[in-house]
């Protein structure tokens, strides 16, 4: 009986030994030290309709804009991208937009174009990293993201803005 019990325990423990040590990691994500994460997905707890006003912003590359749009859409947001003021004004008049993402130097322009069209719309300015320590920045904007921010940083800020709007 004792031998049978030891054999059973050994057979139960054998799969644990044969499994890769990476499969035994704990936590939300499994990774191998030094290799990073192969995939990281996000889910927007409050899906929204976002309008990215690209304008002629010289700092935004088309590859980065595409990465941002793709990441926001994968998280569950509806993302519209416009490149000029006329299209921005028309889109705001035709659709309910929750948040407009635009370069911080275009805030006044977006406000003028949105006048009378978007009562509940909020603005998420994108600020150059060189301006991040500016004391006037916090006085001017409640929320903002730094240029080159990750999709996760955008999603966190958008979620915070939507939570405040829901209260």
C-alpha positions in Angstrom: 0.0 0.0 0.0 2.8 2.4 0.9 4.6 1.7 -2.4 1.4 2.4 -4.3 1.0 5.7 -2.5 4.5 6.8 -3.3 4.1 5.9 -7.0 0.8 7.8 -7.2 2.5 10.9 -5.6 5.4 10.6 -8.0 3.1 10.3 -11.0 1.2 13.4 -9.8 4.4 15.4 -9.3 6.0 14.4 -12.6 3.9 16.8 -14.8 5.0 19.7 -12.6 8.7 18.9 -13.2 8.2 18.5 -16.9 6.5 21.8 -17.4 8.6 24.8 -18.4 9.6 27.1 -15.4 8.0 30.0 -17.3 4.6 28.3 -17.2 4.8 28.2 -13.4 5.1 32.0 -13.1 2.4 33.8 -11.1 0.8 37.1 -11.6 -1.3 38.6 -14.4 1.4 38.3 -17.1 4.0 35.6 -17.6 7.3 36.6 -18.8 10.9 35.5 -18.9 13.3 38.0 -17.2 15.1 40.0 -19.8 12.8 39.1 -22.7 9.9 41.4 -21.9 6.3 40.7 -22.6 5.4 39.4 -26.1 1.8 40.8 -25.9 0.0 43.3 -23.7 -3.6 44.0 -24.3 -5.9 46.6 -22.8 -9.6 46.8 -22.5 -11.4 50.2 -22.1 -13.8 50.0 -19.1 -15.7 52.9 -20.6 -15.8 52.7 -24.4 -16.1 56.1 -26.0 -16.0 57.9 -29.4 -12.7 59.6 -29.8 -11.7 62.1 -32.4 -8.0 62.6 -33.2 -7.3 66.0 -34.7 -4.1 65.4 -36.6 -4.0 68.8 -38.3 -0.6 69.6 -39.6 1.1 68.8 -36.4 4.8 68.3 -37.3 5.6 66.1 -34.3 3.1 63.3 -35.0 4.4 60.7 -37.4 1.9 58.7 -39.4 3.3 55.4 -38.0 2.7 56.6 -34.4 -0.8 57.9 -35.2 -1.7 54.5 -36.8 -0.3 52.7 -33.7 -2.3 54.9 -31.4 -5.5 54.5 -33.4 -5.1 50.7 -33.6 -4.4 50.4 -29.9 -7.4 52.6 -28.9 -9.7 50.6 -31.3 -8.5 47.3 -29.9 -9.3 48.5 -26.4 -12.9 49.1 -27.5 -13.0 52.8 -28.4 -14.4 54.2 -31.7 -11.6 56.3 -33.2 -12.1 58.9 -35.9 -9.1 60.8 -37.4 -9.4 64.2 -39.1 -6.7 66.3 -40.6 -8.2 69.7 -41.1 -10.5 72.2 -39.2 -13.3 72.0 -41.7 -13.6 68.2 -41.3 -13.3 68.6 -37.5 -16.2 71.0 -37.4 -18.4 68.9 -39.7 -17.6 65.7 -37.7 -18.4 67.5 -34.4 -21.7 68.7 -35.8 -22.7 65.3 -37.2 -21.6 62.9 -34.4 -21.5 62.7 -30.7 -17.8 62.9 -29.7 -16.7 62.2 -26.2 -13.1 63.3 -26.4 -11.0 65.2 -29.0 -7.3 64.4 -28.9 -5.2 67.2 -30.3 -1.8 69.0 -30.0 -1.9 71.4 -27.1 -1.1 74.3 -29.4 -4.4 73.7 -31.2 -6.7 73.8 -28.1 -8.1 77.2 -28.9 -8.7 76.2 -32.5 -10.6 73.1 -31.5 -12.6 75.1 -29.0 -13.6 77.6 -31.6 -14.5 74.9 -34.2 -16.5 72.9 -31.5 -18.5 75.9 -30.3 -22.2 75.1 -30.3 -21.6 71.5 -31.6 -20.2 69.6 -28.7 -21.6 70.3 -25.3 -20.3 67.2 -23.5 -17.1 66.9 -25.5 -13.8 67.0 -23.6 -10.4 67.8 -24.9 -7.2 65.7 -24.4 -4.2 67.8 -25.3 -0.9 66.1 -26.4 2.0 68.0 -24.9 5.7 67.7 -26.1 8.0 66.1 -23.6 10.1 69.2 -23.4 7.1 71.0 -21.8 6.3 68.4 -19.2 7.9 70.4 -16.3 6.3 73.7 -17.2 4.4 75.0 -14.2 1.8 76.6 -16.4 0.9 73.3 -17.9 -1.0 72.0 -14.8 -2.7 75.4 -14.5 -3.9 75.3 -18.1 -4.9 71.6 -18.4 -6.5 69.2 -15.9 -5.5 66.2 -18.0 -3.0 65.7 -20.8 -0.7 63.1 -22.3 2.9 63.5 -23.3 3.8 63.1 -27.0 5.0 59.6 -27.6 2.9 58.2 -24.7 2.0 54.5 -24.8 -1.4 53.4 -25.6 -1.8 52.4 -22.0 -1.1 55.9 -20.9 -3.7 57.3 -23.3 -6.2 54.7 -22.1 -5.6 55.5 -18.5 -6.1 59.3 -19.0 -9.1 58.7 -21.2 -10.7 56.5 -18.6 -10.0 59.1 -15.9 -11.6 61.8 -18.0 -14.7 59.7 -18.7 -15.0 58.8 -15.0 -15.1 62.5 -14.1 -17.7 63.1 -16.8 -19.9 60.3 -15.5 -19.9 61.7 -11.9 
